[in-house]
């Protein structure tokens, strides 16, 4: 049974969304750490 491209595109978008969350979290933590280090010196 062929459902077309819609479900596959949604599934791929979901995977990309779940992959970006850890990178965003690490980026935010790194940015805050960098700001804190910059303020110390």
C-alpha positions as CSV (number, residue, x, y, z in Angstrom):
1,X,0.0,0.0,0.0
2,X,1.5,3.3,-1.1
3,X,0.7,6.4,0.9
4,X,2.7,8.9,-1.1
5,X,5.5,11.2,0.1
6,X,3.6,13.1,2.9
7,X,4.3,10.5,5.7
8,X,7.9,10.1,4.7
9,X,8.5,13.8,4.7
10,X,6.9,14.2,8.1
11,X,9.0,11.3,9.4
12,X,12.2,12.8,8.0
13,X,11.3,16.2,9.5
14,X,10.7,14.6,12.9
15,X,14.1,12.9,12.8
16,X,15.9,16.2,11.8
17,X,14.0,18.0,14.6
18,X,15.1,15.4,17.2
19,X,18.7,15.6,15.9
20,X,18.9,19.4,16.3
21,X,17.7,19.6,19.9
22,X,20.9,18.3,21.4
23,X,23.1,20.6,19.2
24,X,21.0,23.6,20.2
25,X,21.2,22.7,23.9
26,X,25.0,22.3,23.7
27,X,25.2,25.6,21.8
28,X,23.2,27.5,24.4
29,X,25.3,26.0,27.3
30,X,28.5,26.8,25.4
31,X,27.4,30.4,24.7
32,X,26.5,31.0,28.4
33,X,29.8,29.5,29.5
34,X,31.7,31.7,27.0
35,X,29.8,34.8,28.3
36,X,30.7,33.9,31.9
37,X,34.4,33.3,31.1
38,X,34.5,36.6,29.2
39,X,33.0,38.5,32.1
40,X,35.5,37.0,34.5
41,X,38.6,38.3,32.7
